[in-house]
Amino acid sequence: MTSPHVPAQPYSVPWALVAGLSAMALLWPLTGLTGIFGTGAPRAFLIIGITAAVWIGVVGLGSVPRPVLTLTLTGVAYGLVAAAMGQLLPALGGFTGPGAPAWTVLPALLFDALWGAVAGLAAAGVQRLRGAGR
């Protein structure tokens, strides 16, 4: 008898989840266009805080396998989405907009990957506290 649920491979990455979580980069242009959260540092801290809480909550409470790898890749994808939005919506500025030097894309992607890895460590800690990492 076969099960309709196919277990994930030990080294598989939930790509749909990576794509979904990286779409939170769209909060930057959305809040910039609508004026929600204001401007400057308060807006940045709110967006970063909301994104981190969602990433850690979804992966940590959702018992996602390989949380550090998953959120590191999510960070890279987030950076790619942000870079694309910087090119498509130049009025919103950012590190990777049309006026920015091309070399800024790589450090931005590395920073986003690091940010994702730190969030992944926090999510792994949540999983461990819940006993889901066993």
C-alpha positions as CSV (number, residue, x, y, z in Angstrom):
1,M,0.0,0.0,0.0
2,T,1.4,3.4,-0.9
3,S,1.0,6.5,1.1
4,P,-0.2,9.7,-0.6
5,H,2.3,11.6,1.4
6,V,5.9,11.4,0.0
7,P,8.4,12.2,2.8
8,A,10.9,14.9,2.0
9,Q,14.4,13.8,1.1
10,P,16.9,14.6,3.9
11,Y,18.7,17.1,1.7
12,S,15.8,18.7,0.0
13,V,15.0,22.4,0.3
14,P,11.3,23.5,0.4
15,W,11.7,25.8,-2.7
16,A,8.0,27.0,-2.6
17,L,8.6,28.1,1.0
18,V,11.8,29.9,0.1
19,A,10.0,31.7,-2.7
20,G,7.0,32.6,-0.5
21,L,9.2,33.9,2.3
22,S,11.4,35.9,0.0
23,A,8.4,37.7,-1.4
24,M,8.4,39.6,1.9
25,A,11.0,41.8,0.1
26,L,7.9,43.3,-1.6
27,L,7.1,45.1,1.7
28,W,9.8,47.6,0.9
29,P,8.2,49.0,-2.3
30,L,4.7,48.5,-1.0
31,T,5.3,50.6,2.1
32,G,7.3,53.1,0.0
33,L,4.4,53.6,-2.4
34,T,1.7,53.7,0.1
35,G,3.4,55.6,2.9
36,I,2.6,53.0,5.5
37,F,5.1,52.9,8.3
38,G,6.5,56.4,7.4
39,T,10.0,56.8,6.1
40,G,13.6,56.3,7.2
41,A,14.8,54.2,10.1
42,P,11.4,53.5,11.7
43,R,10.1,52.0,8.5
44,A,13.3,50.0,8.0
45,F,13.2,48.6,11.5
46,L,9.5,47.7,11.3
47,I,10.0,45.9,8.0
48,I,13.1,44.0,9.1
49,G,11.4,43.1,12.4
50,I,8.2,41.9,10.7
51,T,10.2,39.9,8.1
52,A,12.4,38.3,10.8
53,A,9.5,37.4,13.0
54,V,7.6,35.8,10.1
55,W,10.6,33.9,8.8
56,I,11.5,32.5,12.3
57,G,7.9,31.8,13.2
58,V,7.0,30.0,9.9
59,V,10.2,27.9,9.8
60,G,10.6,27.4,13.6
61,L,7.0,26.6,14.4
62,G,6.4,24.8,11.0
63,S,9.0,22.2,11.7
64,V,10.7,22.9,8.3
65,P,13.7,20.6,7.7
66,R,17.1,22.2,7.5
67,P,16.1,25.6,8.8
68,V,19.5,27.3,8.5
69,L,19.9,26.3,4.8
70,T,16.3,27.1,4.1
71,L,16.5,30.6,5.5
72,T,19.9,31.3,4.1
73,L,18.6,30.6,0.6
74,T,15.5,32.6,1.5
75,G,17.8,35.5,2.3
76,V,19.6,35.2,-1.1
77,A,16.2,35.1,-2.9
78,Y,15.0,38.0,-0.8
79,G,18.1,40.0,-2.0
80,L,17.4,39.1,-5.6
81,V,13.8,40.3,-5.3
82,A,14.9,43.5,-3.6
83,A,17.5,44.1,-6.3
84,A,14.9,43.5,-9.0
85,M,12.5,45.9,-7.3
86,G,15.3,48.5,-7.0
87,Q,15.7,48.3,-10.8
88,L,12.0,48.3,-11.6
89,L,11.0,51.0,-9.1
90,P,13.9,53.4,-9.1
91,A,12.0,56.2,-7.3
92,L,12.1,54.0,-4.1
93,G,15.9,54.0,-4.1
94,G,17.8,51.4,-2.2
95,F,21.3,49.9,-2.5
96,T,20.7,48.3,-5.8
97,G,18.7,50.9,-7.7
98,P,19.8,52.4,-11.1
99,G,22.0,55.1,-9.4
100,A,23.9,52.6,-7.3
101,P,27.2,51.1,-8.4
102,A,26.9,47.6,-9.8
103,W,29.3,46.2,-7.2
104,T,26.8,46.9,-4.4
105,V,24.6,43.9,-5.5
106,L,27.1,41.3,-4.2
107,P,27.6,42.7,-0.7
108,A,23.8,43.2,-0.5
109,L,23.2,39.5,-1.4
110,L,25.9,38.4,1.1
111,F,24.3,40.5,3.8
112,D,20.8,39.1,3.1
113,A,22.3,35.5,3.1
114,L,23.9,36.2,6.5
115,W,20.6,37.7,7.8
116,G,18.8,34.5,6.6
117,A,21.4,32.3,8.3
118,V,21.0,34.1,11.6
119,A,17.2,33.8,11.3
120,G,17.7,30.1,10.4
121,L,19.7,29.6,13.6
122,A,16.9,31.2,15.6
123,A,14.3,29.0,13.9
124,A,16.4,26.0,14.6
125,G,16.5,27.1,18.2
126,V,12.7,27.4,18.2
127,Q,12.4,23.9,16.7
128,R,14.8,22.5,19.3
129,L,12.8,24.1,22.2
130,R,9.6,22.6,20.7
131,G,11.3,19.2,20.3
132,A,10.6,19.2,16.6
133,G,14.2,18.9,15.5
134,R,14.5,15.3,16.6
